[in-house]
Amino acid sequence: MTPASNPSRVAVIVPVRNGAATIEECLLALQQEPGVDELIVVDDGSTDDTAARLIRFEGVRVIRHGEPRGAPATRNTGAQATQADILAFVDADVVVLE
């Protein structure tokens, strides 16, 4: 098979905890990125308005930890939730620019 007939799938995983101030801008930018097949946000037990802000994003898969587990566990949760060939991790306070 040639790469053109079997393209790699790309998932972007965004771990977040109490990121209400930045998560929307982060996700808006990521949704504009070409080549992203799956966008996964793992909410690591946020106690602020993060969950309410995530509801607004159609097509974004949200996974919630009931209590904080830490950044490594949050990244691993996202990685285990996808079957994509390529994984990219972006912190919730980062805005990806073209």
CORTA-V798041 format. One record per backbone hydrogen bond with DSSP energy under -0.5 kcal/mol. CO is the residue of the C=O (numbers start at 1). NH is the residue of the N-H. Records with the same first field share a line. If there is no record, write none. Layout:
CO=NH / NH
//
This chain:
2=5 / 6
9=85 / 86
10=37 / 38
11=13 / 88
12=40
13=15 / 90
14=42
15=92
16=44
19=22 / 23
22=26
23=27
24=28
25=29
26=30
27=31
28=32
29=32
30=33
33=36
35=37
38=12 / 40
39=61
40=14
41=43 / 63
42=16 / 44
43=45 / 65
49=53
50=54
51=55
53=56
54=57
56=58
57=60
59=39 / 61
60=62
61=41
63=43
65=45
70=74
71=75
72=76
73=77
74=78
75=79
76=80
77=81
78=81
79=82
86=11
88=13
91=94
94=96
//
